[in-house]
Amino acid sequence: MSAPGAVPSRTDASPSGGEAAAPVTGDVVSFLTVYLILTLAVPSYLTISALGSMGRPSTLWALLGLFWWFFERLRRTTKLDAGSKAVRWILLLFLAAVLLSYAVSNLQGMPPSESSPADSGMLRVAGWVGIALLANDGIASPRRWLTLIRRLVLFGGLSGLLGLAQFLTSQTLLDWVSLPGFSAEGGHEVSSRGDFIRPSGTATQPLEYAVVLSMALPLALTLALSDKGRSVAARWWPALALTLACIMSGSRSAFIGAAVGVLFLIPTWPSAVRIRVLGALAVLLGLVYVSVPGIAGTVRGMFQTLGNDSSSLSRTESYVVAAEIAVRNLFFGRGFGTFLPNYRIFDNGYLTALVEVGVIGLALLLLLLSAGIWAALSAAYTRFPPRSLSRALGAGLAAAILAGAVLLSFFDGLNFSISAALLFLSVGLGGAYRGLAGAGAGAGTGAGAGTGAGTGIGEPRFDGPAARSPDKASSGPTSGVEGPP
């Protein structure tokens, strides 16, 4: 399989003092950028007509990524020494668990109405795992990793702007999107809360859109505060757009997810930065309150009814129902994607996973999310100095994964293409961050070796030349590492 445009190879110091082969031939970051475009820019309800529910462009591209990863594994004659081994193995075990669940459900027999969802669900999971594996093992250098993070924040910011436009116009603004050979699966409707509509961006519903906002916001804030090599406007507009979109979203989940991400980051900021950021947020909330009459009452009403509204009561009752269904196929579940919405909507991704892929699949899902958070945090706080861009990026990515993981308990997130795609991609990026940090720390021979000062992700090297891409070695830094003032 050919890949778009070759890039300089990432090289790591081997035990013998030589250099390991590049983890993947081709530019994985460009491939993943296309995946982000297909996931966040193409409305998620559009599918290739001939393929039905299996025809989402992002799913097909993700499957291509899985084939690419397996091809590289078969092609290699040297040990793969990139990314996080823990993340890689948990991804493969999760895929194996879903495959086993799929096999068991087919052997036991399933209604015809569940057969196609089971097939498409299996392909979706395979694609998500493929994207995560590519991110974990294939990013060539710290600079390319940072490039992908910037692009993720860019697309998140644009999604926030689209949500704001939908809020202001009370329209989806997507009715004009029509691609040859594509059809709309489920459509894209406007929902409302109080006197305001609930924006959903290109997602199928507001809860899925809340995941986009909540996961992109911590990374946007991290770049805004620490990526000093870019202009103030370029750094701050995505964070501002995402914050406003969360406020206007009309979704409790968006508020909760954003709060989880920001509260996770606050202890990592210097006290002066905390005061400035929280002060700016207070001013922003005040401006919204004055300029959008009624928004404060709508937001207050969302939380005053928490625990007593139909949505909260349904979630509470779902625990008993899910347990009763899960014990019938306790270990492997009834097959991913086979518990159809017309049976019951749990509004809890973990309960749905318990029913569909069993205790084993649920345990691996939890382990996978934990591994992504741990990979980012452990590398950030053991490899990089305080107030460096490199450490801030690790904390920001961990906050993004945590926000997405928390929101999985508020809706069936794995049944929606955008939320699941961002979760798996972020876990893969966490594994890549740890691998790149370890490669740099293990090759310290240059100035600052052993201290980590003035080096890291966003710099031409970590601590020595062994972690550099040869063709990039002479180029200057792409961003500062001083961190927040």
C-alpha positions as CSV (number, residue, x, y, z in Angstrom):
1,M,0.0,0.0,0.0
2,S,1.4,3.3,-0.9
3,A,1.1,6.3,1.4
4,P,1.0,10.0,0.7
5,G,4.4,11.7,0.5
6,A,7.4,10.2,2.2
7,V,8.8,12.2,5.1
8,P,12.1,12.0,6.9
9,S,12.2,9.0,9.2
10,R,12.0,9.2,12.9
11,T,15.1,7.4,14.3
12,D,15.5,6.1,17.8
13,A,18.6,5.1,19.7
14,S,18.8,1.3,19.8
15,P,20.4,-0.7,22.6
16,S,23.4,-1.4,20.3
17,G,23.9,2.3,19.7
18,G,22.6,2.1,16.1
19,E,19.4,3.5,14.7
20,A,16.0,1.8,14.4
21,A,14.0,1.8,11.2
22,A,11.2,4.3,10.8
23,P,8.0,3.0,12.4
24,V,5.8,3.7,9.3
25,T,6.8,4.7,5.8
26,G,4.8,7.7,4.7
27,D,3.4,10.8,6.4
28,V,1.0,9.6,9.0
29,V,0.2,13.1,10.2
30,S,-1.1,14.1,6.7
31,F,-3.2,10.8,6.7
32,L,-4.7,11.6,10.1
33,T,-5.4,15.2,9.0
34,V,-7.5,13.9,6.2
35,Y,-9.3,11.7,8.8
36,L,-10.0,14.8,10.9
37,I,-11.4,16.6,7.9
38,L,-13.7,13.6,7.0
39,T,-14.8,13.3,10.6
40,L,-15.3,16.9,11.6
41,A,-16.0,18.7,8.3
42,V,-18.2,16.2,6.5
43,P,-21.7,16.0,8.1
44,S,-21.8,12.7,10.0
45,Y,-25.2,11.8,8.5
46,L,-23.8,11.6,5.0
47,T,-23.0,8.1,3.7
48,I,-22.1,6.6,0.3
49,S,-25.5,5.5,-0.9
50,A,-24.3,2.1,-2.2
51,L,-22.7,1.1,1.1
52,G,-25.5,2.3,3.5
53,S,-24.4,2.7,7.1
54,M,-21.0,1.3,6.3
55,G,-20.4,4.1,3.8
56,R,-19.2,7.0,6.0
57,P,-16.1,8.4,4.4
58,S,-14.3,8.6,7.8
59,T,-15.0,4.9,8.4
60,L,-13.6,3.9,5.0
61,W,-10.5,6.1,5.5
62,A,-10.0,4.6,9.0
63,L,-10.1,1.1,7.6
64,L,-7.5,2.1,5.1
65,G,-5.4,3.2,8.1
66,L,-5.8,-0.1,9.7
67,F,-4.6,-1.9,6.6
68,W,-1.7,0.4,6.3
69,W,-0.7,-0.3,9.9
70,F,-0.9,-4.1,9.4
71,F,1.0,-3.8,6.1
72,E,3.8,-2.0,7.9
73,R,3.9,-4.6,10.6
74,L,4.2,-7.4,8.1
75,R,6.8,-5.5,6.0
76,R,9.1,-4.8,9.0
77,T,12.1,-6.9,9.7
78,T,13.1,-5.0,12.9
79,K,11.3,-4.7,16.2
80,L,8.7,-1.9,16.4
81,D,10.1,0.6,18.9
82,A,7.6,3.5,18.8
83,G,4.7,4.8,20.7
84,S,3.4,3.2,23.9
85,K,3.5,-0.6,24.1
86,A,0.7,-0.6,26.6
87,V,-1.6,1.5,24.4
88,R,-0.8,-0.6,21.4
89,W,-1.5,-3.9,23.2
90,I,-4.8,-2.7,24.8
91,L,-6.0,-1.5,21.4
92,L,-5.3,-4.9,19.8
93,L,-6.9,-6.7,22.8
94,F,-10.0,-4.5,22.6
95,L,-10.3,-5.2,18.8
96,A,-9.9,-8.9,19.6
97,A,-12.6,-8.7,22.2
98,V,-15.0,-7.0,19.8
99,L,-14.2,-9.6,17.1
100,L,-14.9,-12.4,19.6
101,S,-18.1,-10.8,20.6
102,Y,-19.1,-10.5,16.9
103,A,-18.2,-14.2,16.3
104,V,-20.1,-15.4,19.4
105,S,-23.2,-13.4,18.5
106,N,-23.2,-14.8,15.0
107,L,-22.8,-18.4,16.2
108,Q,-25.7,-18.0,18.6
109,G,-27.8,-16.4,15.9
110,M,-29.2,-12.9,15.8
111,P,-32.4,-11.3,14.3
112,P,-32.0,-10.0,10.8
113,S,-32.5,-6.5,12.0
114,E,-29.3,-6.8,14.0
115,S,-27.1,-8.4,11.3
116,S,-26.3,-5.2,9.4
117,P,-25.6,-3.1,12.5
118,A,-23.3,-5.8,13.8
119,D,-21.3,-5.8,10.5
120,S,-21.1,-2.0,10.4
121,G,-20.3,-1.8,14.1
122,M,-17.4,-4.3,13.7
123,L,-16.0,-2.2,10.8
124,R,-16.3,1.0,12.8
125,V,-14.4,-0.4,15.7
126,A,-11.7,-1.8,13.4
127,G,-11.3,1.6,11.8
128,W,-11.1,3.4,15.2
129,V,-8.4,1.0,16.4
130,G,-6.5,1.4,13.1
131,I,-6.5,5.2,13.5
132,A,-5.3,4.9,17.1
133,L,-2.5,2.4,16.1
134,L,-1.3,4.7,13.3
135,A,-1.2,7.7,15.7
136,N,0.5,5.6,18.4
137,D,3.2,4.1,16.2
138,G,3.5,6.2,13.1
139,I,4.1,9.9,13.9
140,A,7.7,10.6,12.9
141,S,8.8,13.4,15.2
142,P,7.7,15.7,18.0
143,R,7.3,18.5,15.5
144,R,4.8,16.5,13.4
145,W,3.0,15.4,16.6
146,L,2.6,19.1,17.5
147,T,1.4,19.9,14.0
148,L,-1.4,17.4,14.3
149,I,-2.4,18.8,17.7
150,R,-2.6,22.2,16.2
151,R,-4.8,20.9,13.3
152,L,-7.1,19.2,15.8
153,V,-7.5,22.4,17.6
154,L,-8.1,24.3,14.4
155,F,-10.9,22.0,13.3
156,G,-12.3,22.0,16.8
157,G,-12.3,25.8,16.7
158,L,-14.0,25.8,13.3
159,S,-16.6,23.4,14.6
160,G,-17.2,25.9,17.5
161,L,-17.7,28.7,15.0
162,L,-20.3,26.6,13.1
163,G,-22.1,25.9,16.4
164,L,-22.2,29.6,17.2
165,A,-23.6,30.4,13.7
166,Q,-26.3,27.8,14.2
167,F,-27.2,29.3,17.5
168,L,-27.5,32.8,16.1
169,T,-29.4,31.8,13.0
170,S,-31.5,29.0,14.5
171,Q,-30.6,26.9,11.4
172,T,-28.4,23.9,10.8
173,L,-26.7,25.7,7.9
174,L,-25.9,22.3,6.4
175,D,-29.0,21.9,4.2
176,W,-27.0,22.9,1.2
177,V,-24.4,20.2,1.7
178,S,-25.0,17.5,-0.9
179,L,-22.3,15.3,-2.4
180,P,-22.8,13.2,-5.6
181,G,-23.3,9.5,-4.7
182,F,-24.1,10.3,-1.0
183,S,-27.4,10.1,0.9
184,A,-28.5,11.4,4.2
185,E,-28.8,8.7,6.9
186,G,-31.1,10.0,9.6
187,G,-30.9,13.6,8.6
188,H,-29.9,16.6,10.6
189,E,-32.6,18.2,12.7
190,V,-32.6,21.3,15.0
191,S,-33.5,20.6,18.6
192,S,-34.1,23.3,21.2
193,R,-34.0,23.9,25.0
194,G,-36.0,26.8,26.4
195,D,-36.1,29.6,23.8
196,F,-32.8,28.6,22.2
197,I,-31.7,25.9,19.7
198,R,-29.1,23.4,20.6
199,P,-26.3,23.6,18.1
200,S,-24.8,20.3,16.9
201,G,-22.2,21.4,14.3
202,T,-21.7,18.5,11.8
203,A,-22.6,15.9,14.4
204,T,-25.9,14.0,14.4
205,Q,-27.0,15.4,17.8
206,P,-26.0,18.0,20.4
207,L,-24.5,15.4,22.8
208,E,-22.0,14.2,20.2
209,Y,-21.2,17.9,19.5
210,A,-20.6,18.4,23.2
211,V,-17.8,15.8,23.0
212,V,-16.1,17.7,20.2
213,L,-16.2,21.0,22.2
214,S,-15.2,19.4,25.5
215,M,-12.2,17.5,24.1
216,A,-10.9,20.3,21.9
217,L,-11.2,23.0,24.6
218,P,-8.3,21.8,26.9
219,L,-6.0,21.5,24.0
220,A,-7.0,24.9,22.7
221,L,-6.4,26.5,26.1
222,T,-3.0,24.7,26.3
223,L,-1.9,26.0,23.0
224,A,-3.3,29.5,23.7
225,L,-1.3,29.7,26.9
226,S,1.9,28.0,26.0
227,D,2.5,27.9,22.2
228,K,4.4,31.2,22.2
229,G,5.8,30.8,18.7
230,R,2.5,31.9,17.1
231,S,0.6,35.2,17.2
232,V,-1.9,35.9,20.0
233,A,-4.8,35.8,17.6
234,A,-3.8,32.5,16.1
235,R,-3.5,31.0,19.5
236,W,-6.6,32.4,21.2
237,W,-9.4,32.4,18.6
238,P,-10.0,28.6,18.8
239,A,-10.2,28.7,22.6
240,L,-12.6,31.6,22.5
241,A,-14.8,30.0,19.9
242,L,-15.0,26.7,21.8
243,T,-15.7,28.4,25.1
244,L,-18.6,30.4,23.6
245,A,-19.9,27.4,21.8
246,C,-20.0,25.5,25.1
247,I,-21.9,28.3,26.8
248,M,-24.4,28.5,24.0
249,S,-24.7,24.8,23.4
250,G,-27.8,24.3,25.7
251,S,-26.3,21.0,26.8
252,R,-25.5,20.0,30.3
253,S,-23.0,17.5,28.9
254,A,-21.0,20.3,27.2
255,F,-20.8,22.3,30.5
256,I,-19.8,19.2,32.4
257,G,-17.2,18.0,29.9
258,A,-15.7,21.5,29.6
259,A,-15.6,21.9,33.4
260,V,-13.8,18.5,33.8
261,G,-11.2,19.4,31.3
262,V,-10.5,22.9,32.6
263,L,-10.6,21.8,36.3
264,F,-8.0,19.2,35.4
265,L,-5.8,21.8,33.9
266,I,-6.1,24.5,36.6
267,P,-3.6,22.9,39.0
268,T,-1.0,22.7,36.2
269,W,-1.1,26.5,35.7
270,P,0.9,29.1,37.6
271,S,-1.2,31.0,40.1
272,A,-1.0,34.2,38.0
273,V,-2.3,32.4,34.9
274,R,-5.2,30.8,36.9
275,I,-6.3,34.3,38.1
276,R,-6.1,35.7,34.5
277,V,-7.9,32.8,32.9
278,L,-10.7,32.6,35.5
279,G,-11.1,36.4,35.4
280,A,-11.4,36.4,31.6
281,L,-14.0,33.6,31.9
282,A,-16.0,35.6,34.3
283,V,-15.9,38.6,32.0
284,L,-16.9,36.4,29.1
285,L,-19.9,35.0,31.0
286,G,-20.9,38.5,31.9
287,L,-20.8,39.7,28.3
288,V,-22.9,36.6,27.2
289,Y,-25.4,37.3,30.0
290,V,-25.8,41.0,28.8
291,S,-25.9,40.3,25.1
292,V,-28.1,37.2,25.0
293,P,-31.1,37.8,27.2
294,G,-32.6,34.6,28.6
295,I,-29.4,32.4,28.2
296,A,-28.7,32.5,32.0
297,G,-32.1,31.3,32.9
298,T,-31.9,28.5,30.3
299,V,-28.5,27.4,31.7
300,R,-29.8,27.6,35.3
301,G,-32.8,25.6,34.4
302,M,-30.7,22.8,32.9
303,F,-29.1,22.1,36.3
304,Q,-32.1,22.9,38.5
305,T,-34.0,19.9,37.0
306,L,-30.9,17.6,37.2
307,G,-32.0,14.4,38.8
308,N,-35.7,15.0,38.3
309,D,-36.1,15.3,34.6
310,S,-37.0,12.4,32.3
311,S,-33.4,12.2,30.9
312,S,-31.8,11.8,34.4
313,L,-34.5,9.3,35.6
314,S,-34.0,7.2,32.4
315,R,-30.2,7.1,33.0
316,T,-30.8,6.0,36.6
317,E,-33.2,3.2,35.7
318,S,-30.9,2.0,32.9
319,Y,-28.4,0.5,35.4
320,V,-30.9,-2.2,36.5
321,V,-32.0,-2.9,32.9
322,A,-28.5,-3.1,31.6
323,A,-27.5,-5.5,34.4
324,E,-30.4,-7.8,33.6
325,I,-29.6,-7.9,29.9
326,A,-25.8,-8.2,30.4
327,V,-25.9,-11.3,32.5
328,R,-27.3,-13.2,29.5
329,N,-24.0,-12.8,27.7
330,L,-21.8,-11.7,30.6
331,F,-18.3,-12.1,29.2
332,F,-18.5,-11.3,25.5
333,G,-21.8,-9.5,25.1
334,R,-24.3,-9.7,22.4
335,G,-22.2,-8.0,19.7
336,F,-21.1,-4.4,19.2
337,G,-23.8,-2.3,17.6
338,T,-26.6,-4.9,18.0
339,F,-28.5,-3.3,20.9
340,L,-30.6,-1.1,18.7
341,P,-32.1,2.3,19.9
342,N,-35.6,1.0,19.5
343,Y,-34.9,-1.6,22.3
344,R,-33.8,1.1,24.8
345,I,-31.4,4.0,24.9
346,F,-29.2,3.8,28.0
347,D,-27.7,7.2,27.6
348,N,-24.5,5.7,29.0
349,G,-21.7,4.5,26.8
350,Y,-20.3,2.2,29.5
351,L,-23.6,0.4,30.1
352,T,-24.0,0.0,26.3
353,A,-20.5,-1.4,26.1
354,L,-21.3,-3.9,28.9
355,V,-24.4,-5.1,27.1
356,E,-22.7,-5.3,23.6
357,V,-19.2,-6.4,24.3
358,G,-19.5,-7.9,27.8
359,V,-17.4,-7.5,30.9
360,I,-14.2,-8.2,29.0
361,G,-14.8,-5.6,26.4
362,L,-15.9,-3.0,29.0
363,A,-12.8,-3.6,31.1
364,L,-10.6,-3.2,28.1
365,L,-12.4,0.0,27.1
366,L,-11.8,1.5,30.6
367,L,-8.2,0.3,30.6
368,L,-7.7,1.9,27.2
369,L,-8.9,5.3,28.3
370,S,-6.9,5.0,31.5
371,A,-3.8,4.0,29.5
372,G,-4.1,7.1,27.2
373,I,-4.4,9.4,30.1
374,W,-1.5,7.8,32.0
375,A,0.7,7.7,28.9
376,A,0.3,11.5,28.5
377,L,0.6,12.4,32.1
378,S,3.5,10.1,33.1
379,A,5.6,11.3,30.1
380,A,4.7,15.0,30.8
381,Y,5.8,14.9,34.5
382,T,8.8,12.6,34.2
383,R,10.4,13.8,31.0
384,F,9.9,17.6,30.8
385,P,10.5,20.5,33.1
386,P,7.8,22.6,34.7
387,R,6.2,25.4,32.6
388,S,7.5,23.9,29.4
389,L,5.3,23.6,26.3
390,S,6.1,19.9,26.2
391,R,4.7,19.3,29.7
392,A,1.7,21.5,29.1
393,L,0.8,19.5,26.0
394,G,0.8,16.2,27.9
395,A,-1.5,17.6,30.6
396,G,-3.8,19.2,27.9
397,L,-4.1,15.9,26.1
398,A,-4.8,14.0,29.3
399,A,-7.5,16.5,30.1
400,A,-9.1,16.0,26.7
401,I,-9.2,12.3,27.0
402,L,-10.6,12.5,30.6
403,A,-13.4,14.9,29.4
404,G,-14.3,12.5,26.6
405,A,-14.3,9.6,29.0
406,V,-16.5,11.4,31.5
407,L,-19.0,12.3,28.7
408,L,-19.3,8.6,27.7
409,S,-21.3,8.2,30.9
410,F,-23.9,10.7,29.6
411,F,-24.7,9.2,26.2
412,D,-24.0,6.2,24.0
413,G,-20.9,7.8,22.6
414,L,-19.5,4.7,20.8
415,N,-22.6,4.6,18.7
416,F,-21.7,8.0,17.2
417,S,-18.9,8.3,14.7
418,I,-17.4,11.7,15.8
419,S,-17.2,11.1,19.5
420,A,-15.7,7.7,19.2
421,A,-13.2,8.8,16.5
422,L,-11.9,11.7,18.7
423,L,-11.6,9.4,21.7
424,F,-9.6,6.7,19.9
425,L,-7.4,9.2,18.1
426,S,-6.6,11.0,21.3
427,V,-5.6,7.8,23.0
428,G,-3.3,7.1,20.1
429,L,-1.8,10.6,20.4
430,G,-1.2,9.9,24.1
431,G,0.7,6.8,23.2
432,A,2.7,8.6,20.6
433,Y,3.5,11.4,23.0
434,R,4.9,8.9,25.5
435,G,6.9,7.1,22.8
436,L,8.4,10.3,21.4
437,A,9.2,11.6,24.9
438,G,10.9,8.3,25.8
439,A,13.0,8.3,22.6
440,G,14.2,11.8,23.2
441,A,15.1,11.2,26.9
442,G,16.9,8.0,26.0
443,A,19.3,9.8,23.6
444,G,20.6,12.7,25.6
445,T,23.9,13.8,24.2
446,G,23.4,17.4,23.3
447,A,23.3,20.6,25.3
448,G,20.9,20.3,28.2
449,A,20.9,16.5,28.1
450,G,19.7,15.0,31.3
451,T,17.9,18.2,32.3
452,G,15.2,18.5,29.7
453,A,15.6,22.3,29.7
454,G,14.6,24.1,26.6
455,T,13.7,21.0,24.7
456,G,10.7,18.8,24.0
457,I,7.8,18.6,21.8
458,G,7.7,21.7,19.6
459,E,11.5,21.9,19.5
460,P,13.8,20.4,16.8
461,R,14.8,17.6,19.2
462,F,14.1,16.3,22.7
463,D,17.5,16.0,24.4
464,G,19.8,14.8,21.7
465,P,20.3,14.2,18.0
466,A,19.2,10.6,18.0
467,A,15.5,11.5,18.2
468,R,15.7,14.0,15.4
469,S,14.5,13.6,11.8
470,P,17.7,14.1,9.8
471,D,16.2,16.6,7.3
472,K,14.7,18.6,10.2
473,A,17.9,18.9,12.3
474,S,19.0,22.2,11.0
475,S,15.6,24.0,11.2
476,G,14.8,26.3,14.1
477,P,12.2,25.9,16.8
478,T,8.5,26.1,15.8
479,S,7.4,27.4,19.1
480,G,8.5,28.6,22.5
481,V,8.6,26.4,25.5
482,E,8.5,29.0,28.3
483,G,4.9,28.1,29.1
484,P,2.4,30.5,30.6
485,P,3.9,33.7,32.1
